[in-house]
């Protein structure tokens, strides 16, 4: 077990700012519906019903490998119609 620290600031009735080890998040909404935005995802929920939807946000990671720039080998299979008889 470790020490966990979480701090919340409420701005009016509908906006709440949360700060913890993983970063800040903003929650907008009330008792019927709310949306939470953090640096990794967006969550929309209906409190008290158990219904929620999470969507991951793009990370902006530029280390993704792309096969678009790769050359194909010359030994690739040819279609059946191109075979010699």
N, C-alpha and C positions, 0 to 999 in steps of 0.2 A: 504494500500500500504506500501511496505517496501523498504528499500534501497537494491539495487542489484549491486554487483561489479563483473565484468568479465574482465579478462586480457588474452590477446593472444600474443604469441610469434611466429614469423614466422622464420623458418629455411630453407633457400633456397626457391625454387619455389614450392616445393611439400609437405613440412611438416609444420604443424601448431600445436602448443601446446596451449590448452585453459585451464585456471584455473578459477574456480568459486566456489561458496559455496558447491555444491554437489561433488566436486572433480575434478581432472584433466582429460583431454581427449586429444587424439592425432588424428589428421586428416591427412591422406595421400592422395594426388591426386590433380587434377587440375580442369579445366573447363569442361572436358568431363565425368569424373567419380571420385568419392572419397569414401574413407572408413574411418569411425570414430570409434575409440575404446575408451570406457570409462569403469569404474569399474562395471557398471551394464549391458551394452549392446554393440553390434557391429552394426553399421549402414552402409550399402552400398547404394549409391545413384547416380543418374544421374542428376546433377544440371540443372535447367531450364525446366525439363520435368515433375516434380512432381512425379517421380518414385523413390521409395526407399524401402529397405528391412531392418527390424530390427530383430535382434536375441538376446534374453536375455542370459547373461552369467550365469553359475552356481554360486550360492552364497557361497557354501561351508558350509551351515548351517547344523549342525549335530543334530538338534532338531527334525528332521522328525520322525514321528511315523511309525513303521513298523508292519504289521500284520503277517509277516513271523514267528515270534517267539511266537505268541499267540497260545494257545491250543484251539481245537474245543471242544464244549460241547458234552457230551455223548447222548444228546437228539436230535442230528442232524437227519434229515430225512433220511430214508433208501430208496434206489431205489425200484421201484414198484416190480421188480423181486425178491426181498428179503423178501417181506411180506409173512406172514403165511396164509394158506388157510383154 
